[in-house]
Amino acid sequence: YTLRQQNGKKKAVLALQSLGFTVYAAGDSYNDVAMLQTAQKGFFFRPPAGITKEFPGLPVTQNYEELFNLLFSETQ
């Protein structure tokens, strides 16, 4: 297959930010990393163990309660 656009998720985050939006993002795989790193708050949600070792700077959540708590915490 041919991707229509490289880094589409990251570009979507950048476009929303350029319009003044604050962007929070959650994802579980390699194709989400650029988006998670670009968003004001980015989190892994139920990712495979290997990816969390490669990107230790991204918080990891395993359930919706953890995700909710990170989304609305003031420290993150």
N, CA, C and O of each residue as an XYZ file, in Angstrom:
304
protein
N       0.833     -1.171      0.000
C       0.000      0.000      0.000
C       0.876      1.232      0.000
O       2.062      1.159      0.323
N       0.303      2.352     -0.357
C       1.028      3.611     -0.379
C       0.354      4.577      0.586
O      -0.843      4.845      0.490
N       1.143      5.087      1.510
C       0.590      6.088      2.428
C       0.301      7.375      1.677
O       1.097      7.811      0.845
N      -0.801      7.959      1.963
C      -1.174      9.230      1.349
C      -0.288     10.348      1.865
O       0.019     11.298      1.145
N       0.124     10.221      3.140
C       0.899     11.275      3.769
C       1.802     10.649      4.832
O       1.343      9.844      5.642
N       3.069     11.012      4.830
C       3.987     10.553      5.866
C       3.715     11.317      7.157
O       3.442     12.517      7.128
N       3.789     10.621      8.287
C       3.580     11.243      9.605
C       2.248     11.973      9.696
O       2.184     13.087     10.218
N       1.204     11.365      9.201
C      -0.108     12.011      9.186
C      -0.631     12.362     10.563
O      -1.243     13.415     10.741
N      -0.404     11.501     11.539
C      -0.892     11.778     12.893
C      -0.158     12.963     13.507
O      -0.772     13.812     14.154
N       1.146     13.022     13.306
C       1.927     14.163     13.813
C       1.463     15.456     13.130
O       1.298     16.487     13.782
N       1.258     15.387     11.830
C       0.813     16.582     11.097
C      -0.572     17.033     11.558
O      -0.852     18.231     11.601
N      -1.430     16.090     11.898
C      -2.756     16.449     12.419
C      -2.619     17.183     13.754
O      -3.305     18.177     13.994
N      -1.738     16.693     14.615
C      -1.501     17.359     15.901
C      -0.967     18.763     15.669
O      -1.449     19.718     16.277
N       0.020     18.896     14.800
C       0.588     20.219     14.515
C      -0.464     21.172     13.946
O      -0.482     22.350     14.300
N      -1.332     20.679     13.076
C      -2.383     21.519     12.497
C      -3.351     21.996     13.573
O      -3.724     23.169     13.600
N      -3.754     21.098     14.452
C      -4.658     21.492     15.543
C      -3.989     22.499     16.473
O      -4.624     23.457     16.917
N      -2.712     22.283     16.767
C      -1.984     23.229     17.614
C      -1.868     24.593     16.948
O      -1.941     25.620     17.623
N      -1.687     24.614     15.625
C      -1.581     25.890     14.911
C      -2.890     26.675     14.962
O      -2.898     27.891     14.771
N      -3.990     25.977     15.219
C      -5.291     26.630     15.362
C      -5.576     27.027     16.809
O      -6.642     27.561     17.116
N      -4.620     26.765     17.689
C      -4.768     27.168     19.074
C      -5.288     26.089     20.013
O      -5.547     26.357     21.186
N      -5.443     24.874     19.503
C      -5.927     23.792     20.350
C      -4.797     23.190     21.179
O      -3.651     23.133     20.734
N      -5.127     22.749     22.373
C      -4.237     21.925     23.168
C      -4.563     20.480     22.816
O      -5.726     20.078     22.835
N      -3.541     19.705     22.496
C      -3.766     18.340     22.015
C      -3.238     17.320     23.021
O      -2.073     17.358     23.417
N      -4.111     16.422     23.417
C      -3.752     15.261     24.225
C      -3.930     14.053     23.318
O      -4.892     13.983     22.553
N      -3.006     13.101     23.400
C      -3.074     11.955     22.501
C      -2.733     10.666     23.238
O      -1.938     10.661     24.178
N      -3.342      9.587     22.797
C      -3.041      8.262     23.328
C      -2.911      7.306     22.158
O      -3.649      7.395     21.177
N      -1.960      6.392     22.278
C      -1.757      5.401     21.236
C      -1.012      4.206     21.782
O      -0.550      4.207     22.923
N      -0.901      3.178     20.945
C      -0.321      1.934     21.456
C       0.814      1.368     20.627
O       1.324      0.296     20.954
N       1.231      2.047     19.563
C       2.228      1.412     18.709
C       3.179      2.427     18.084
O       3.077      3.634     18.305
N       4.111      1.887     17.291
C       5.153      2.719     16.695
C       4.591      3.824     15.820
O       5.158      4.915     15.773
N       3.494      3.569     15.130
C       2.953      4.596     14.254
C       2.322      5.749     15.037
O       1.887      6.732     14.438
N       2.266      5.640     16.360
C       1.715      6.705     17.201
C       2.791      7.549     17.885
O       2.481      8.610     18.426
N       4.043      7.103     17.873
C       5.093      7.745     18.670
C       5.265      9.222     18.319
O       5.297     10.059     19.221
N       5.375      9.561     17.048
C       5.574     10.968     16.663
C       4.407     11.830     17.133
O       4.611     12.955     17.590
N       3.197     11.313     17.025
C       2.016     12.039     17.488
C       2.090     12.256     18.999
O       1.826     13.356     19.485
N       2.448     11.205     19.742
C       2.507     11.295     21.199
C       3.580     12.275     21.648
O       3.387     13.010     22.616
N       4.698     12.289     20.955
C       5.787     13.199     21.313
C       5.478     14.644     20.948
O       6.023     15.562     21.560
N       4.623     14.860     19.973
C       4.292     16.210     19.512
C       3.163     16.835     20.332
O       3.144     18.049     20.535
N       2.246     16.031     20.793
C       1.108     16.528     21.579
C       1.593     17.137     22.894
O       2.657     16.783     23.401
N       0.792     18.062     23.436
C       1.142     18.621     24.738
C       1.215     17.534     25.802
O       2.081     17.572     26.676
N       0.312     16.572     25.728
C       0.344     15.398     26.592
C       0.145     14.178     25.704
O      -0.844     14.084     24.978
N       1.091     13.243     25.765
C       0.997     12.025     24.985
C       1.239     10.815     25.865
O       2.139     10.822     26.705
N       0.440      9.779     25.676
C       0.492      8.591     26.525
C       0.377      7.325     25.701
O      -0.365      7.272     24.720
N       1.115      6.307     26.108
C       0.859      4.971     25.585
C      -0.346      4.411     26.323
O      -0.508      4.612     27.527
N      -1.187      3.704     25.581
C      -2.355      3.047     26.170
C      -2.292      1.569     25.810
O      -2.473      1.194     24.651
N      -2.038      0.746     26.800
C      -1.925     -0.709     26.628
C      -0.944     -1.097     25.518
O      -1.297     -1.872     24.629
N       0.283     -0.568     25.560
C       1.246     -0.881     24.502
C       1.945     -2.213     24.750
O       1.929     -2.721     25.871
N       2.557     -2.781     23.714
C       3.411     -3.941     23.930
C       4.625     -3.523     24.769
O       5.056     -2.372     24.704
N       5.168     -4.443     25.546
C       6.265     -4.115     26.467
C       7.491     -3.553     25.749
O       8.144     -2.651     26.275
N       7.808     -4.050     24.597
C       9.015     -3.620     23.906
C       9.052     -2.147     23.564
O      10.106     -1.519     23.661
N       7.945     -1.590     23.174
C       7.924     -0.192     22.756
C       8.144      0.757     23.940
O       8.717      1.834     23.777
N       7.697      0.362     25.101
C       7.880      1.229     26.275
C       9.339      1.311     26.675
O       9.772      2.320     27.233
N      10.099      0.273     26.401
C      11.540      0.302     26.681
C      12.269      1.220     25.717
O      13.261      1.848     26.086
N      11.790      1.301     24.497
C      12.413      2.159     23.490
C      12.075      3.632     23.687
O      12.842      4.505     23.279
N      10.949      3.909     24.302
C      10.501      5.292     24.503
C      10.119      5.504     25.966
O       8.944      5.699     26.277
N      11.109      5.468     26.870
C      10.811      5.550     28.305
C      10.256      6.910     28.737
O       9.717      7.029     29.837
N      10.376      7.919     27.905
C       9.871      9.239     28.257
C       8.370      9.397     28.105
O       7.804     10.399     28.543
N       7.724      8.427     27.492
C       6.273      8.507     27.311
C       5.577      7.721     28.416
O       5.863      6.540     28.611
N       4.668      8.367     29.138
C       3.937      7.660     30.197
C       3.113      6.508     29.638
O       2.639      6.552     28.502
N       2.956      5.487     30.455
C       2.224      4.283     30.042
C       0.988      4.122     30.916
O       1.056      4.220     32.141
N      -0.135      3.874     30.267
C      -1.371      3.570     30.984
C      -1.869      2.207     30.529
O      -1.714      1.830     29.367
N      -2.471      1.473     31.459
C      -2.954      0.136     31.140
C      -4.479      0.038     31.166
O      -5.048     -0.976     30.761
N      -5.137      1.099     31.645
C      -6.600      1.076     31.686
C      -7.118      2.512     31.612
O      -6.348      3.469     31.685
N      -8.419      2.641     31.467
C      -9.012      3.965     31.285
C      -8.886      4.842     32.527
O      -8.771      6.061     32.408
N      -8.906      4.256     33.690
C      -8.752      5.047     34.914
C      -7.372      5.696     34.963
O      -7.254      6.876     35.295
N      -6.334      4.938     34.638
C      -4.983      5.504     34.610
C      -4.877      6.595     33.550
O      -4.271      7.639     33.791
N      -5.457      6.362     32.394
C      -5.426      7.357     31.328
C      -6.134      8.628     31.773
O      -5.609      9.726     31.587
N      -7.292      8.496     32.345
C      -8.052      9.647     32.840
C      -7.225     10.435     33.858
O      -7.146     11.661     33.787
N      -6.613      9.725     34.801
C      -5.820     10.391     35.834
C      -4.643     11.157     35.246
O      -4.338     12.260     35.700
N      -3.978     10.592     34.242
C      -2.867     11.302     33.613
C      -3.352     12.483     32.769
O      -2.712     13.534     32.744
N      -4.456     12.312     32.093
C      -4.984     13.401     31.275
C      -5.321     14.634     32.113
O      -5.124     15.770     31.680
N      -5.824     14.391     33.295
C      -6.297     15.515     34.093
C      -5.410     15.848     35.273
O      -5.811     16.600     36.162
N      -4.194     15.290     35.291
C      -3.259     15.644     36.355
C      -2.563     16.944     35.998
O      -2.364     17.241     34.820
N      -2.202     17.700     36.978
C      -1.507     18.974     36.760
C      -0.010     18.779     36.616
O       0.672     19.666     36.103
N       0.526     17.641     37.054
C       1.965     17.436     37.043
C       2.498     16.952     35.717
O       3.696     17.084     35.463
N       1.675     16.406     34.872
C       2.152     15.865     33.593
C       2.252     16.953     32.558
O       2.636     16.688     31.419
